[in-house]
Amino acid sequence: MTNRIGPVNPNTIGKAGNSVDESSSTSSVSTGKGKQDAAAGSAAASSDTVALTSGAQLLERLEKSLETLPAIDSQRVAEVRSAIENGDYEIDAQAIADAMIRLERSFGE
C-alpha cells in the first residue's frame, strides 16, 4: 500500500536542487550552478574537510575524558558496601520516585 503525497511530474525530477552526475564510474553531486562550479567542486573534492560544531567538539572531548575513567568506582562501591553492612545505608524512596517521574516526563518533551 502506498500513500500518494502529491502529483510528481517525472520531467522535473533532477531539475531542482542537487543532481547526481552518473556519467563516470564515480558519482559526484553538483548543485546545478554551472560548469565553473563543477570544476571548482572537483578540485575541492580532493581536499575535503569536515568542521565539527562546538557541541560535537564538546562531546568528543567528553568521550575522550570518560575513556580514562575506570568503568567501576571501586572506592564508591566499598563505601556503599560498608554502609549496607553497618546498617547505615538509607534509601530515600520518595527521592527515587521523584527522579523516575522527572525522567519519564523528560521523554515526553
C-alpha distance (Angstrom), angle and dihedral (degrees) to the residues before:
residue distance angle dihedral
M1 . . .
T2 3.80 . .
N3 3.76 132.5 .
R4 3.75 115.2 -138.7
I5 3.78 111.4 -138.3
G6 3.75 97.5 -173.9
P7 3.77 143.1 -51.2
V8 3.80 114.2 -53.7
N9 3.76 119.6 -161.0
P10 3.83 107.0 -147.9
N11 3.81 89.7 -151.3
T12 3.82 91.4 64.4
I13 3.80 96.3 52.2
G14 3.80 108.6 113.0
K15 3.82 93.2 11.2
A16 3.82 97.1 93.2
G17 3.78 125.3 51.0
N18 3.77 122.5 -6.3
S19 3.76 122.8 -8.4
V20 3.78 130.6 -164.4
D21 3.80 119.0 -125.6
E22 3.80 105.7 -141.0
S23 3.82 96.7 173.1
S24 3.80 93.5 102.2
S25 3.78 132.8 50.5
T26 3.80 89.5 -104.5
S27 3.76 118.9 55.4
S28 3.76 121.8 -130.3
V29 3.77 129.7 -173.2
S30 3.76 119.7 -129.4
T31 3.76 127.0 -170.1
G32 3.77 94.1 -142.5
K33 3.83 92.3 -113.7
G34 3.78 95.8 125.8
K35 3.77 142.2 -89.5
Q36 3.81 94.3 -63.3
D37 3.78 91.2 62.3
A38 3.80 91.0 44.0
A39 3.82 90.7 55.5
A40 3.79 91.2 46.8
G41 3.80 89.6 46.1
S42 3.81 92.5 55.1
A43 3.81 90.4 50.1
A44 3.80 90.2 48.6
A45 3.81 91.5 46.9
S46 3.79 90.3 69.4
S47 3.81 90.6 56.8
D48 3.79 103.1 36.8
T49 3.78 116.0 161.7
V50 3.77 134.5 -170.1
A51 3.79 122.8 -139.4
L52 3.79 117.1 -160.9
T53 3.77 121.6 -145.5
S54 3.78 118.2 -117.6
G55 3.80 89.1 -105.4
A56 3.80 91.7 53.5
Q57 3.81 90.5 47.4
L58 3.80 90.0 51.5
L59 3.80 91.1 50.3
E60 3.80 90.4 49.1
R61 3.83 91.8 52.3
L62 3.80 90.9 45.6
E63 3.79 91.8 50.4
K64 3.82 91.4 50.8
S65 3.80 92.0 49.1
L66 3.82 91.4 49.1
E67 3.81 90.4 52.6
T68 3.81 89.0 64.7
L69 3.81 94.0 53.8
P70 3.79 120.4 87.9
A71 3.80 116.4 -107.0
I72 3.82 90.2 -124.7
D73 3.80 126.4 37.6
S74 3.80 97.5 -136.4
Q75 3.79 93.4 -172.0
R76 3.81 92.5 54.4
V77 3.82 91.0 46.7
A78 3.80 89.7 52.5
E79 3.83 91.2 49.2
V80 3.81 93.0 51.0
R81 3.80 92.6 43.8
S82 3.80 90.3 51.5
A83 3.81 92.3 47.5
I84 3.82 91.2 50.6
E85 3.80 92.4 48.2
N86 3.82 91.3 48.8
G87 3.80 93.0 46.1
D88 3.82 91.6 -118.2
Y89 3.79 97.0 114.6
E90 3.79 109.9 104.3
I91 3.77 124.9 -168.9
D92 3.80 117.0 -148.0
A93 3.81 101.0 -151.8
Q94 3.82 92.5 -176.5
A95 3.81 92.4 54.5
I96 3.81 90.7 48.8
A97 3.82 91.7 48.8
D98 3.82 91.6 48.0
A99 3.82 91.3 50.5
M100 3.81 91.0 49.2
I101 3.80 91.3 50.8
R102 3.83 91.5 48.5
L103 3.80 89.8 50.2
E104 3.79 92.4 48.8
R105 3.81 91.7 48.7
S106 3.80 91.3 49.5
F107 3.81 89.5 61.5
G108 3.80 90.3 60.0
E109 3.79 94.5 54.5
